[in-house]
Amino acid sequence: MTRIASPSRRDAQRVLLVNPNRMKPGVAPIALDYLAHALRQAGFEVDLLDLCFSSDPAQDIERYFAGAPPLAVAVTLRNSDDCWFASRDFCLSRYQEIIEQIKARTAAPIILGGSGFSVMPEAILAYCGLELGVWGEGEYSLPRLLSRLAQGRDGHDVPGLVYATAGGYHRNRPRYLDLGGTAAPRRDTVDNRRYFEEGGMGSIETKRGCSKACIYCADPVGKGRRVRLRSPDSVADEIEMLLGTGIDHFHLCDSEFNLPPAHAESICLKLVERGLGDKVRWYTYASPAPFSPGLASLMRRAGCAGINFGVDSACDRMLRTLGRDYTAEEVGQTAQVCHRQGLVFMYDLLLGGPGETGESLRETIEAVKRLSPHRVGPSLGVRIFPGTRLAAMVRDQGPLAQNRNLQGTVAGDEGFFAPIFYLSAELGPDPQSYLAELIGGDERFFFTSREGADKNYNYNDNTALVSAIRQGYRGAFWDILRRLAGEAVRLSHDEAKGGAA
């Protein structure tokens, strides 16, 4: 049954938060927990309609709106699509269905937000036929917008507001929070315990924003280019709060945990000081550089169980093209540090970008094999998002329909709304087969095609992960898949020994 709050009061100051994301394994909508905390501090009543685990979303929506209408409905959109070339799953079409069902049952304003929405807010509002959205941080803007609506005002002066005009949409500049002076938010609106039991881990942020210049990345577009740091005490308080509910595995939602390194070290030191390193296990994304032995040691002492390095490539030419600020040599040094410190780690590869050739692809795969991360996630094809340097580069190359490097819904989509991928034509007519040949069955590499759902690295409705978590596996999805593979190998060896006996 879906999570539906049942408040004691129903009045004009009540707000409904909606999570339409139904991907499995379920990922806790951390944004709604943070928003609910901010709204309650501003004096609003908060309801939650979390449809992730709903067996009948339409019925749950109808049941909720059978009561008195809320002041407004705020819907968070975590993803526009799954960013996976093999599937190209367009999540927005399913979100739109849910939004239409809400529209049919209430006249209350519907406000969109979330990380997926913030990448292309005007296009998503138009697609959903809505007039209001908040891009960037909603904790500051949403309470102010709702206060205006409660007073019968339009709220067009609210920072971060995107609203319909006669000629289209207008987007206000955002105002970012001072996260360093903010206490830990209460995490009691979302059913985090259920997400832990059915999704394998909790989630938390230690910072927001990214100042890097990767040509493809939408994080700076949606979350801002200025990095805002939380205080170590606030982070530790929030972890202790969730640990008190029985959640002892976490994923840090930062773009790169180790940037800046001093903040990462201070977080780790605080977790060690609180004795949390022996009580929790956490995973994170990180940049290959800077990544020192000292930081690696601190992370391990603080409870780090695994690191996902988005290295993208091990070819210097491709790293420069993608806008990365480290070298293939530094990628190798990161591997050495992790092996020496006993840290489980994986490398995410982003293959097929501008200028990728068979030679550069071979260089990357062979180098990664030598470096021997515990797992490698090769992603062939780069999703193009509006507002990124890659989108500008592609537009400069001429009409999209004539660009041999583009795959996906290209015709009539100059704004890169639906999934369009850059896949270098220099890789030839069958880059998937060529990549498979280079990998050569190496078990450290995740599966990369549509087939073999039990081995697929795509986390979108991954039945193998759902089953493993149900059996008690916990942690980052990639590490659960790693352990599953190891268990399968062990069982195979045991059966072979039994047969020989």
N, C-alpha and C positions, 0 to 999 in steps of 0.2 A: 504494500500500500504506500502511496506517495506521502511525503511529509507535508501536512497542512496544519498550520497553527490555528488554534481556536481561542482567540482573545476574549477576555471578559467584557471588553468595551468595544462598541462599534460606533465610531463617530467620525466627524469630518477630518480628524487628524490621523486617520489610519491609512497606512501605505501597504500595498501588496508587492513583495519581491518574488520574481518568477525565475526559475532555472529551467530552460527548455532543453538543455543538453542531455541526451539519452545515450551517449556512447558508453560502451562497456569495455573494460572495467570502468566503473564510475570514478570520476575525479571530483573531489569536493569543490563546490563553487565558493572558493575563499573570498571572492569579491563581495558576495552577499553577506557573509559573516561580518566583514569590515564595514559594509554599508549599513547593516542593521544596527551595529554599535553606534555609528555616527548619527543615525536617525533618532535613536532613542535618546542620545545625549541632547539632541535638538528638540525633544519633547514629543516626538511622534510615536504612535503605536505601530508595530511592525508585524505583518503576517508573512509567512513564507509558503509558496506553492512550488515545491521541488518535484519536478516531473521525471527525474532521472530513473527512479525505480518504479514509476507508475505502470500498472498493467493496462490502464485505460485513461490516457491523458484527457481525452474529451470529456469523459464522465467526471473526472476529478475537477476539471475547470468548471463544469456546469454545477457541480456540488458546491464549490466555493462561492460562486457568484449567485447562488440561491439566496444568500443573505444580503444585508445592506451593502451598497457599493462602497469601495474605498475611495479616498481622495484621489489616488493615482495608482497606476500599475507600472513598476519598473522591472524591465526584463534584461537580464545579462546575457550577452552573446560571447561565449568564450572563443569560438572558432568560426570562420567563414567556410572553411573546408578542412580536409585532413592533411593538406599539403603533401600528399603522397601521389607521385606520378602514376603508379600502377593502378590506383583506384580512382583518383580524382573525385572523391566524394564531396559533393556540394551540400554542406550542412544547412546553409541558409534556407534551402527549399523546405526542409522539415521545420525549421524555426518559424518560417512564414505561416505554415499550416497552423501551428499553435497560436501564433499571434492573431490569425483570422478567427480562430475559435474564441479568443479572449474578446476581440472586437465585437463579436456577435452577442456577447453577454453583458457588456458594460459600456457606458458612455464616458467613463473616467478616462483621463488622458493616459496614454501609454507612452512610456519613456524608455528608450533603448540606451544601453551602455555596455561596458565590458571590453576586454582586450581585443576581441575579434571585431567588434563594432568600431572601436576607435581607430582602426587602420583605414577604414573608408566609410565614415559615418554618413555622408550625404547620399552615397549610392545605396547604402543599406536602408536608410529611411525611405528613399524613393521606391525601392524594391518591395518594402513592407507596407507602403502606403501610409506612413506615419509622419508626424510633424515635429516631434521632439526627441532629442537625444542628448546625452552627456558624454563627451569624449575626454579621455584622460581620467584623472582621479575623481571619483564620484563622491567621496566622503565630504569634500568641501562644497561641491556644486549642488548635489542633489538635495540636501536639506534646505539650501537657500532657494532653489527652484520651487520646492514644495511649499515653502512658506509664502512665496509669491502667489502660487496657485490657490492656497487656502484663503488668501486675502482678495482673491478675484483679480489679481494682476497677471500680466503675461510673462514676467521673468526674463525679458529679453536682455537684461543687463547682467545676467548671471555668468560668471566665467566658465568656459568650457561648454556652454550650451550651443547646440546645433538646432536651428529651428527653421520651419518653412517660411518662405517669403513669396511675394507675387512672382518673382523671377526664378525661384528655385529654393536654395537653402543658404543660410548665413551661419558661419561658425565663429563663435567668440574665442578669443585667446584663453587658454586655461590658466588656472592658478594652482600651483603645486603646494602641497602641504610641507610643513617643517617636520619631517618624520623623526628627526633627532630629538625633538622635544615632546614627542607623543607617547603616551603610556600604552601598554599592551591592550589591544581591544579585547572585549569579551568574545568568546567563540562559542556561544550557546544558542545561536539561531539555526544554523545548519546542523543536521544530524551527523556530526563528524565521526562518531563512533560507528555508525552504519557504513559510512564511506571507508573507514578503516577496515571493517570486516569484509566488505565486498569490493573494495578498491585497493586494499593492501598497504595503504600508508596515509598519513596526514600530510598537511601542507602548511607552509609558512613562508613569509618574505623577510629578508633582512635588509633589503633596499629596493629602490625602483629607479627605472630609467637606464639608458645606456648611451655612452658618449662615443662609442666606436663608429667606424665608417664603413662597415661591411655593405657591399653594394646591394645585397638582396634582402637585408633584414628589416622586418616590420616593427621590431621592438621600439626603436627610437621614434618611429612614426606614431605609434599608439601610446607609448608610455613616457615619452619625452627624452630629450638628449642630455638633460642634466641629471646626474646621479644624485639621488637623495637617500641618505643613510639613516637607518634606524639605530637607536642606542642598543648596545649589547645587553643592558639590563632588560629593556623592553622585549627583545627577542627571547631571552632566557625565561622571562615571566610567562610569555605566551606558550613556550614549549612545556613549561611546568604545568600550566593550566590544562593543556591537552593531555599531558602524561597522566594527570589526575583522573581523566576519563578512560584511561586504559590504552591510549594511543602511544606506542613506543617506537614506531617507524615513521620517518618524515621524509618529505622531499622539499628542498629549498627552491622556491620559485624564482629566484634571482636570474637575471640574464647570464651573469657570470659571477659566481660567489667570490672569486679571488680578486676582483677588481672593485675598489683598490685593495691591494694586499694588506695594508695596515688595518683596514676595517675587518677583513676576514680573520686576521689574527686576533683582534680584540673580541670578536664573537666567540672564537674557539676558546680563548682564555677564560671568558666568562662562563662558558659551559663546563669547562674543567673545574673552575672555582666553585661552581654550584654542585659539583658531583654528578652532572648529567651525562658525562661521557661514558659512564658505566651503566646508565639506565636506558639510553635511547640509541637508536641507529638511524643515521640520516644519509641522504644522497643529495648530490647537487650537480649543477652544470658549472663548468669552469673553463677559463681560457688556458691554453697551453703555456702562455707566458704573460707575466712573470709567475713562475711556480717553483718556489724554492724548497729544498729539503726541510728547512725549518717549518715552513707552513704545512707541508705534507705531514710532518710529525705531529704538529699541533692538531691538525684535522683528525688524524687517527685517534689521538688521545681524547678528543672532544666527542667521539662517537661516530665519525664518518665511516660509512660502510661501503661507499662506492662513489666514483666520480665519472661523469660523462663529459669528456672534452670534445667540444665542437671544433675539431681541427680542420675540417673541410677538405684538406688536401695535404699531400706531402711533397708537392712540387712547388718550388719557390715561384716560378712564373705564374702558376695558377693562384697561389696565395696572394700575390700582388694584385692580380686581376680582380679577385674577389674582395679586395679592400682589407685584407687581414694584415696586422702589424707585427707578425712574428714570422720566423723562418722554419724551413723543414728541419734544420739542425735543432732549433728550440723544441719542436715537436718531439724529436728523438730524446732530448734531455728530459722532457716531462715523463716519458716512458721509463727512463732510467730511475728517476726519483721515485716513481710509484712502485716499481719493482723492488727497490731497496727498502722502502718503507712498508712494504707488504700491503699496499692499498689496491683494492680491486678497481679497475678502471676500464672504460671503453672509449673508443674513438668514433665519433660521428663524421662521416664523409659526405660532402655535398659535391656530386660529380656531374659533369656535363655542362658546366657554366661556359661563359664566353671564352672562346679560344681553346677549349679542352680538345685534345687530340688523343689518338690511340696511344701515342708515346707518353703523354703526360699522365694518362690514366694508368698505364702500365707502371710508370715511375711511382705513382702513389700507392698502388696495391702492393707492389714488391717491397716498398719501404715499410709500409704498415705491417706486413707479414714479419719483417725482420725485427720490428719494435715489439711485436707480440703483446698487444693489449689483450685483456681477457675476452673482450668482444669488440666487434667492429660493425657499425651500422652504415652500410653504403646506401646512399639515396641518390638515384640517378634521375636528373632533371631538377631544375631550380624553379620553384614557384615564384612568379613575378607579382609583386604587390605594388599598388599605386603609391606614389610618394617616395619610392626608393630610387637610388641611383641606377639600379638595373632597369627599372621601368623607363627612366629618361634615356638611357643608352639605347634601349630597343626602339623607342619612338624615333630617335635620331637616325636609325637605320632605314627608315621609310615605312610604308604601309605594312601593318601587321600581317595581313593576309598573304603578302609576298615574302615574308621572312621565313627562310627554310629552317631556322633554328627554333621555331616556336611549335609547341604541341598543345593540344587541348581545344577549348572553345574560343577560337581566335576570331572568327568572322563576326563582325558587328560588336566587338567588345574592346574598344580602344582604351577603356579605363581599367582593364585587367580585373574586372569584377569577378567573373567565374574563373575557375582554375585554368591558368595559362602557364605553361612551363617552358623554360629555356633549356633546350637540349642540343648541344653543339652539333651542327650538321657534319663537322669534321670527324665525328666518331663513326660515320658510315651508316649504312641502312639498318643495321641490327646491333645497336650499342648494348642492348640487354644481354644478348648471347656473347658478345665480346667480353663484357664484364664478368659473366659467369665463367668464361674460359680462363680469365685472369685469376679469379678466386680459386678455381680448380677444386671445388668441394671442401675447402678449408672450413672446418667446423666453427672457427672463431668468428666467421662472417655470418651475419643474419641473412635470412632469405630475403630476396628483393623483388619478387614478382607477385602476380595475383594468385597463382596457384600455391598450394601448400599452406592453408590457413593455420595449421597447427605449428608451423615454423615461422610464420610471417612476422616481420619486425614492426609492421603497422599496428599501432595500439587501438585503432578504430574497430570496435566490436571484435576483439581478439578472443576467440573461444578458448584457446589454450590458457591464456592468462586468467580468464574468468574461472575456469575449472581449478587452476592451481591455487588461486586465492581462496576459493571455497574450501580447498583442502588444508589451508593454513599457511600458505606461503605469504611472506610479507616483504615489502621493500620496493625499490624502483622496478618498473616493468622489465627493463632490459636485464636486470640482475636476476629477476625471477625466471626469465627465459633461459639465462645462463645456467642457473642451478637445475632447472628442469632438464636441460640437455645433459648436464653432468650426471644426474640421477638416471637418465635413460641409458647412458653409456655404462654406468655401474651395473644396472640390472642386466644389460646385455652380456656383460662379462661374467656375471654370476650365473646366468643361464648357460653360457658356453662352458663354464667350468662344471656345472651340474651335468650337462650332456656328456662331457668327456669322462666324468666319473662313472 
